[in-house]
């Protein structure tokens, strides 16, 4: 469903594959401290190949039935980012949520912006969604900039929206409308 795309020289956005468990585990271990302030608290098992393999299998199955699409950024055979279109709802809603992260060592290179822009196009043209939504912590200015560059607009603020870094935190809510009609 998703054709791999080179979003920057030597950096490819592609679907997450069952064989990615070792590389994804290495990426999470390398970015454990970098991601901790922005993600839910993770149990130690999360950082194992076995846990990642099982999670990838669930996500691949979710993609098969049209519920989600898990993508990774790959550079020089390393996974350097993860993007997920989740909670795809069809019918009159035609909507999904977008979540993502980029390797701390690659931050500031425009990779997240390029990937999110590509994902917005794919969500419109391939998945035929009407809208994508995303949320950021109030102080995550970098992620807010990524979303705005890709056409997202802020639609509100949700108090105590998600449990991130061990506590319920407020989030800004964003959406992009993919079709005019």
C-alpha positions, 0 to 999 in steps of 0.5 A: 500500500505504501511505496517507499519514498526517499524523503532526503538524500539517503533517507527512506520512508517505508512500511515497517516490516517483520524483519525490523525488530532488531533495528527498531530495538536498537533505535529505541535503545539509542533514543531512550533518553531522547524520547522519554519526555515525549512518550508514555513510560515504557517498561524494560521489556519494551526495549527488547527484540522480542517485545518489538517483534510482537508489536510489529506483528500486531501492527502489520496485522492492523495494516492488513485489515486497514486499521493502521499503517506503521512506517519507519525512516531508514538511513544507512540500514538504521531505523532513525524514525517511526511514524504511525497512522493509527485508529483509521476510521472509515464511513462518514469520518474517514479519519486517523491519528498520526504519531511520530518521532525522529532519532535525536541524532537526526533532529533539526535536519527536516526529516520529520517535516519531509516525512509528515508532508509525504504521509499527508499526501499518502493519506489523501491520495492512497488511503483516501482519508478526509482528515488526519489529526495529531497532538503535541505537548504544549511545550513541544514547539519543534513538533508543532512546527513540523505539523504546521509545515505539513498543513495542520492547524491547531483546533484546540487544547485538551487538558490532561489528554495523555499520560506522557513521561508518567503524568497526565499532560495537556496537549495541543490538538491539530488536524489537516483536512485532506479533501475540500469536499 
